[in-house]
Amino acid sequence: ADAYCNRGNSKRKTNDNKGAIMDYSNAIELNPKDPRLLYWRGLAQQNLKDYKKAIQDYTKAIDLAPKHAQTYSARAMSKFLSGDSAGACIDWGKALELGDKTAYDEIQKNCK
């Protein structure tokens, strides 16, 4: 799982998001309880503007690690970009509560 994860991270960082998703998916099959894998696959999905799949991955990651603030922020952005402003604001609020200071700016900018 680690090898797929590392390769997926490298691919995502070089904008090979489809390749990254394949590698993360393989890693998730081998280690389905690792929330980082779902988070990173969600980022790759979001980069491809597949917000529905990104939200699904972030939600699964949150189920496994409910105190990871960055996952809430990432899900908020996917919700916002898909037109769910209310859901995004709720997630940014939770991210802020968990310590993600960048969520404050998003709330100020997008949640009126």
Order of alpha helices (4+ residues) and beta strands (2+ residues): alpha-alpha-alpha-alpha-alpha-alpha-alpha
